[in-house]
Amino acid sequence: MLSSSHNHFVLCLFLVSFLSVNSQSFPNGYVVILNNETPIVVIGRCYMNGELSHESEISLNSGWSDNFARDIAFGKNNTFSCDLKLGEKHGFFKLFDLNDTSICHIPSEECRWKIQEDGLCMFSAGVCKMFKWETTLSTRHIAGESIRYNIANGPTK
């Protein structure tokens, strides 16, 4: 007959192994990579959960890339977006959203975006999904409020 201390020991080993396996299965962050594949410098501002990111201003020369590593913020939307301008073209692009399966949303996968003349290409599983540049002012939603945003002049209501 097994003693109760032996049963507790086996139970503790099981719990420790279970917790260590499960703690590794959910990453605590995500990575967004922007590659400028155009001959023109790309400029912009980036937002995390609708607020200016601590690395908000970006400027990517032709052929350059930038990586944005962010932590998952529990209780937040976990979005990463950028207002980008390529010459006269501009757009507001949601690059990562933990709750939107139509774009990058899985923390364990690198989120690769290629900036091209036609727009931004979300590159996943060998396929490019194109998001076109805006032809007018872009609209973004922050805290439920719709704000018109012109990259040259900033937000307007």
Secondary structure, DSSP 8 states (H G I E B T S, - for coil): ---HHHHHHHHHHHHHHHHHHHHHHS-SEEEEEEEE-SSS-EEEEEEETTEEEEEEEEEE-TT-EEEEEEE--TTS--EEEEEEEETTEEEEEEEEETT-TTS---TTS-EEEEEETTEEEEEETTEEEEEE-BSS-EEEEETTEEEEEETTTEEE-
